[in-house]
């Protein structure tokens, strides 16, 4: 494996708030470059909210030019309406990545938790603390969705390296 520089964009999809986090991996070093959330107004038309996610995510992809995008898969939700709306937002994320011609890696919440904490049933606080520790940050990234997106980026970085995709690109 080479020491190629790899830029990873992690995404925690949502329709009210889509978390994103950019990490850069070089050799054994992984650093958070930037993170945040795309927020949409709950009083806005749903199609407008999806358009806003699409537009803002495209700007992030253009700015950071990721080599790979990690996306958290939808977990089962008891609220079917919420699950369907999050699935729409997730579809926008996948479409944005595909149209930008960036490889997509998808992970279940269990896989993300295992990658960041070593324990698939870690709670949100444990995951957030491990993101802070793993990426050597001074504080836990806020809001929670941004920390979750960074956890997805860490998971994608680990998986990318394990699959030795560096040499397949």
N, C-alpha and C positions, 0 to 999 in steps of 0.2 A: 504494500500500500504506500502511496506517495503522501507527502505532506501538503497536498493541495489545499488551498483556501476554499472553504465551503460556506456559503451563506444560506441559512435556513430560515424560512418564515413559518412560524407556528400559528395556527388559527384555532380558536375556540369559538365555533359558530353560534350565533344567536340572532334573533331579529330585533330585540331591544338593544342589545349590546353584543358586538362581535369583538372578542379579544384577539389581539395580534402581538406577536413578539418576534424580533429578528435576532438571531444568534449567528456568530461567525466562529467557525471551527478551523483551526490550523494545527495540524499534528494532534497532540493530546490536549490542546488548549481550546476551551469553549468559552466564549464571552458573549454577554448580552450587548447588543448594539443599540436597540431601541425597542420600545413596546408601548402599547396603548390600547384604546378601544374605539371602535366605530359605533357611535351611539345614534339611535333613531328615536324620534319623538312618538310617544304612544298615541298621540292624537292625530298623527299623520296617516294618510291612506296607506294601506299595507303595501300596495305595489310601489308607491313612492319610497317606502322604507327599504324595500328590496333594491330599488334603483340606487339609493344612497349607499347601501352596502357595496354594491357592484362598483360604483364610481370611486368611492374612497379606497376600496381594496385595490383597484387598478392603479391608483396613485401610489399606494404603498409598494406594490409590485414594481412599478416603474422606477421609484426612488431607490429601492434597495436591491433590485435585480437578483432575487434569490435563485439559487441553483436547484432547490427543492422546496416544496411546500408541504408541511405536515398538517393534517386536518383531523380533528377529533371526530370520531363517528358519533352518531346520535345514540344516546342511551335511552332505554325504555322509560317513558314518562307516563304517569298515571293520568295526566291531563292530556287527552288526545289532541285537543285544539292547539295547545302549546307545542306538542311534539310535531304536529304537522307544520306549524309556522316555523319552528326551528329547522325542520327538514327543508323548507323552501329557502331559508337563508343559507343552509349548508350547500344546497344546489347552486346558489349564486357563487359561493366560494369556489366550488369545484369548476364551474364554468369559467370564472375569472382565471383560475390557474391554467386550465386547459387552453383557453384562447391566448394566454401569454406564453404558451408552449413550455411551461415549467412542470417537471415531473411532480406527481402528487403521491404522497404516502399517507395512508389512513390508519388510524389507531383507535382502538376502543379505550374508554376511560380506564379500564383495568390495566391495559398495556402501558398507558401513560403513567399511572400511579406506580406500577412496578418499575418502570424505567427511572423515575425520579426518586422514589423512596425505597424501592426494594420490596414493597408490600402492596399488593393489589387492592387491599381494602383500607388504605390510608385515608384519613379524612382530609377535608379541604385545608385545614390549618397545617397539618403535617406536610402536605404537598407544597403549600406556599413557603413554609420554612425551609424545605429542602431546595426549592427553586432559588431562594435567597442564598443558601449555603453553596449549592452546586455552582452557581454562576458568580459567586463571590460579590454579591450586592450588599450595599450598606443597609438596605431595608427591604421588606417584602414589597414586591411590586403591587401597585394599586391601580385600578380596582382589581377584584379577584379574577375577572375574566382575562386580564393582561397576564397575571401570574400563571393562570391555566394555559394560556397560549405559549408562554415561555416553556412550560413543562412539556407541551407538545413538541416544541422545537428541540428540546433536549432529547426527547424520545426519538424524533426523526433523525437527529444527528447520530445517535447511537446505532440506530437501525441501518442508516446509510453506510456507516463504517463497517458494521458487521456483514452487510451484504456485499461489501467491497465494490460498490458501484463506482467508486472513483475511477477505476480502471476500465469500466464499461461505457463511460460517457464519451 
